[in-house]
Amino acid sequence: MTVLIGTLLGLSTLALNSELVAMRAAGISKARIVIATMKTGLLLMIVAVLAGEYVVPVAETQAETGRAQALEIGFQQGRTGLWLRDGRAFVNIGEVLPDLSLLRVSRYDVSAKHELQQHTYAARATYVDDRWRLQQVRHSRIAPDRIAIRAEQNTVWDAAITPEDVAVFTTSPQVLSIMQLHTYIRHLRVNNQDVARYVLAFWQKCLMPLATAVMILLATPFVFRSTRGGGMAQRLFIGIALGLLFVVANRSIGYLGLIYGISPAAAAVAPLVLFLGAALVFMRRAD
């Protein structure tokens, strides 16, 4: 959206000063002007991608952690807590504290036949030396004829789940980097969990440079028209409105794809194709 507004303002300034007319009169085609604009936009694409990879995820995590610590609140995902999978075991976390320690942790171990074998409950879990240290633990071993209960004050839990995994699952996919998304998509697939919203965010981030190019193409037709009849402000407004429509469509189609089971890649590409087609039509109709 920033690229679209910048393109509109930059090219409209040239149009108002009749510099675009002079370029066209000198034999410079619309395509060459668009390509030159794309080159400038390429720098913005690179900055945006790098910011999305290295700045936004870290800043978002620090901001959320700082806010949680300042307000002394933890994270709770719905009434049932946060559900994860560790191999054949299912893990429920009641609350994630700002330091990424866990409260009210339940682990359900099931057999290959999906029969519950053991339930382990811990009042608190902290991650020390690459292992979870559980406190106030209760083990319930389930047999066909009885349930054996054993209590421990402290014990160790060797799990594939790390604090980083927990942090990702408590963070919106949109603020994760491409590498983080790729890593956790693999983690979810290994554990046979739903990956759709993470795959959607992954493709939307990968296609961000193409989205930037579409924004530039969408902006240029509105400044190529003759300015003799006025209406430049109106065209700028329409261009910005189309940019907002693209943002809304991009998110809406993505969410609809998740609801109706459409491929996340297709849901991410669809608005780009739609608005690219619209941009090309507007370009052909521009004076």
PEURGI-V566107 format. One record per residue. N is the residue number from 1. SS is DSSP state (a for helix, b for strand, c for the rest). NEAR is the number of other C-alpha atoms within 12 Angstrom. Layout:
BEGIN
{{N SS NEAR} {N SS NEAR}}
END
This chain:
BEGIN
{{1 c 31} {2 a 21} {3 a 35} {4 a 39} {5 a 31} {6 a 26} {7 a 39} {8 a 39} {9 a 26} {10 a 25} {11 a 34} {12 a 35} {13 a 21} {14 a 24} {15 a 30} {16 a 25} {17 c 17} {18 c 20} {19 a 22} {20 a 30} {21 a 27} {22 a 17} {23 a 19} {24 a 21} {25 a 12} {26 c 11} {27 c 13} {28 c 17} {29 c 19} {30 a 29} {31 a 20} {32 a 16} {33 a 28} {34 a 31} {35 a 18} {36 a 21} {37 a 29} {38 a 30} {39 a 19} {40 a 21} {41 a 31} {42 a 24} {43 a 18} {44 a 28} {45 a 30} {46 a 19} {47 a 20} {48 a 26} {49 a 28} {50 a 21} {51 a 22} {52 a 32} {53 a 26} {54 a 20} {55 a 19} {56 a 24} {57 a 28} {58 a 22} {59 a 19} {60 a 26} {61 a 28} {62 a 19} {63 a 18} {64 a 29} {65 a 25} {66 a 19} {67 a 19} {68 a 20} {69 a 18} {70 a 14} {71 a 13} {72 c 15} {73 c 18} {74 c 27} {75 b 31} {76 c 25} {77 c 20} {78 c 13} {79 c 12} {80 c 16} {81 c 24} {82 b 30} {83 b 30} {84 b 36} {85 b 31} {86 b 28} {87 c 24} {88 c 25} {89 b 28} {90 b 30} {91 b 33} {92 b 33} {93 b 38} {94 b 30} {95 b 32} {96 b 37} {97 c 30} {98 c 29} {99 c 28} {100 c 32} {101 c 31} {102 b 36} {103 b 30} {104 b 29} {105 b 36} {106 b 36} {107 b 38} {108 b 30} {109 b 27} {110 b 22} {111 c 16} {112 c 11} {113 c 9} {114 c 13} {115 c 16} {116 b 22} {117 b 25} {118 b 29} {119 b 29} {120 b 37} {121 b 35} {122 b 36} {123 b 28} {124 b 31} {125 b 38} {126 b 30} {127 b 25} {128 b 16} {129 c 12} {130 c 16} {131 b 19} {132 b 26} {133 b 27} {134 b 33} {135 b 26} {136 b 23} {137 b 28} {138 b 26} {139 b 27} {140 b 24} {141 b 23} {142 b 21} {143 c 15} {144 c 11} {145 c 7} {146 c 11} {147 b 15} {148 b 17} {149 b 17} {150 b 17} {151 b 20} {152 b 19} {153 b 18} {154 b 20} {155 b 23} {156 b 23} {157 b 29} {158 c 20} {159 c 24} {160 c 25} {161 c 33} {162 c 28} {163 a 26} {164 a 23} {165 a 28} {166 a 35} {167 a 34} {168 a 35} {169 a 36} {170 c 32} {171 c 30} {172 c 22} {173 a 33} {174 a 29} {175 a 32} {176 c 39} {177 c 35} {178 a 31} {179 a 26} {180 a 31} {181 a 35} {182 a 24} {183 a 21} {184 a 35} {185 a 30} {186 a 20} {187 a 28} {188 a 28} {189 a 19} {190 a 18} {191 c 21} {192 c 18} {193 c 21} {194 c 22} {195 c 27} {196 a 33} {197 a 34} {198 a 40} {199 a 36} {200 a 38} {201 a 38} {202 a 34} {203 a 34} {204 a 38} {205 a 35} {206 a 29} {207 c 28} {208 a 34} {209 a 28} {210 a 27} {211 a 39} {212 a 41} {213 a 34} {214 a 39} {215 a 46} {216 a 46} {217 a 43} {218 a 46} {219 a 47} {220 a 49} {221 a 38} {222 a 40} {223 a 45} {224 a 39} {225 c 30} {226 c 24} {227 c 25} {228 c 14} {229 c 11} {230 c 15} {231 c 17} {232 a 26} {233 a 20} {234 a 17} {235 a 28} {236 a 32} {237 a 21} {238 a 23} {239 a 35} {240 a 29} {241 a 22} {242 a 33} {243 a 36} {244 a 22} {245 a 22} {246 a 33} {247 a 27} {248 a 17} {249 a 24} {250 a 35} {251 a 26} {252 a 19} {253 a 30} {254 a 36} {255 a 24} {256 a 23} {257 a 27} {258 a 25} {259 a 15} {260 a 13} {261 c 19} {262 c 21} {263 c 24} {264 a 30} {265 a 27} {266 a 26} {267 a 34} {268 a 39} {269 a 32} {270 a 29} {271 a 33} {272 a 36} {273 a 24} {274 a 24} {275 a 31} {276 a 27} {277 a 18} {278 a 25} {279 a 30} {280 a 24} {281 a 17} {282 a 23} {283 a 25} {284 a 19} {285 a 15} {286 c 20} {287 c 18}}
END
